[in-house]
């Protein structure tokens, strides 16, 4: 980054420009949010970054206040010549009825943004389990294989068709458009972390990947894939008994004689391949990021490569252990760390509650919660109050500071700031003051900018203005 000014960016999807008009939206972003960079959700197949408001949530005070039929896809012209090494189709344009076929997000926004001195990025959420994504011709042939040997519901990082489809896209975008850079986002965990962190349902099809490519990679590391599969089946069955045995999840009736934690650990000891396969999965996810970096830099060394590090990093010490900032800095120009403070309250409440239905079911959430805070270097409201209190602005400062230290302050950290990320009725909601304090917390922690998240189409304008107020009060605008 050569910008002297802080990076005040916002995630925004195509629908907002179609519904509200390009100059009109940019006016609002600049005036209210002091925004100087756009993370254009493209392509996307997820409601987290694309489409209007999440169904069932109240519409914000701008945009069309009616439900849309969001499917997702690419909102720009694609160039098939970059997809020659993959069987997955290069034709993955969108089918959203609200967006005219003639609308090209980049053609519509990039020139106007540039005129205003705003930087534009392609913001790519992997959207791995979207069925509309899976409908892209030949995509389903690149799915992971689950613990029972069945095609799963997400693509495999070691499948060459998937890898070359993503890398083809990166080359296409990097060479074809005057973007400032590309931001990649892969919000998923490996099989072990999926079991530990899953909030609610466990499905064998989520325990992956044991496809031929992953098995080959495992063998090359000296591990027997059959033992990994056996281990994960044993662990899956351990979870099934804990959750759906004779009694309620994590109940005394379901408790093994030696306790939940001891028998969980015993399974890891019997099958060290469980940890080995988790690491293999995580390494494969990171390897794709390394290749993305290389492809984009080869196309244009000036283009920035950012990555989104998702919310699990705040909640799960097991996931945190896999996301080493000192490593991530080697193949990214900057990191967007999710530090969504408002929705963190309900989310962490659910995360701890879930731990106490299996792995830590020997104890209660009220007992486990204080230890989790210590392990994660957090200081938040009492457990019962979390859903209505949310997390504090000090959480934003702490997690920013940890990331800045993690990268040795060598690349910029841009915390993701929560602006109206949906929570349930009765749970904590964002306020202008809360957003302002979160942005100030980010800069107090050493951030070089922020990413206002998750999408403009779910943000209330007064809450967006809270971000702009912080930037101006800090003298950064
Ligand atoms: Zn695989």
Boltz pocket constraint, residues with backbone or C-beta under 6 A from the ligand:
constraints:
  - pocket:
      binder: B
      contacts: [[A, 143], [A, 144], [A, 145], [A, 156], [A, 157], [A, 158], [A, 159], [A, 209], [A, 210], [A, 211], [A, 212], [A, 213], [A, 214], [A, 215]]
      max_distance: 6.0
